[in-house]
Amino acid sequence: RKEVEQDPGPFNVPEGATVAFNCTYSNSASQSFFWYRQDCRKEPKLLMSVYSSGNEDGRFTAQLNRASQYISLLIRDSKLSDSATYLCVVNDRGSTLGRLYFGRGTQLTVWP
Amino acid sequence: DAGVTQSPTHLIKTRGQQVTLRCSPKSGHDTVSWYQQALGQGPQFIFQYYEEEERQRGNFPDRFSGHQFPNYSSELNVNALLLGDSALYLCASSLSVNRGTNTEAFFGQGTRLTVV
């Protein structure tokens, strides 16, 4: 079983649409959670951290459910520039120096 | 402030050869992690270096080895290359928990290795 499982995608949505991504993680001891964005042939970049209380950054809302080991990302009013692969990431931080576990990513294409 | 830099950006090697990839962490960061990203997959953790020692290792064979230097830069070495080693190799740097509270990992642009 993989540490992090994500929606397979791809998602193809029109501009202005709302789209939601989900992922689950297997290690209940995981300490911190993130969504990264990766553009084609580029490095992953942190989009936002995810907290149990939920957090919002403009059009992006992330949510964590520790009981269900479930993480979500909601993108409202999609823009063409949102087209990318979105990676669900979990950090074990069980030790002082944690390691990141990545899902395989969900590809989003926003069309005009 | 330079971010994480990796070299080279692209590399083509023949099966059986050896390769060394290099990474300079973001200024002020002391921890370097290496990841392998195959096409269509998420990055997979190879190992992590802190205080010039390998601290954690993922599920990769001994053909993958590394080093961290006193200036925190790092190298990834892969021996006896296989076709399956073709991937994007990403270096990530961060600040250890012991030295700060912001432990966000920053990635370099990666080295795209093709084994033929």
Interface residues (C-beta under 8 A of the other chain):
Chain A: V4 R41 K42 E43 P44 K45 L46 L87 R93 S95 T96 L97 G98 R99 L100 Y101 F102 G103 R104 G105
Chain B: T31 S33 Y35 G40 Q41 G42 P43 Q44 F45 Q48 Y50 R55 Q56 G58 L88 L90 A92 S96 V97 N98 T103 E104 A105 F106 F107 G108 Q109 G110 R112
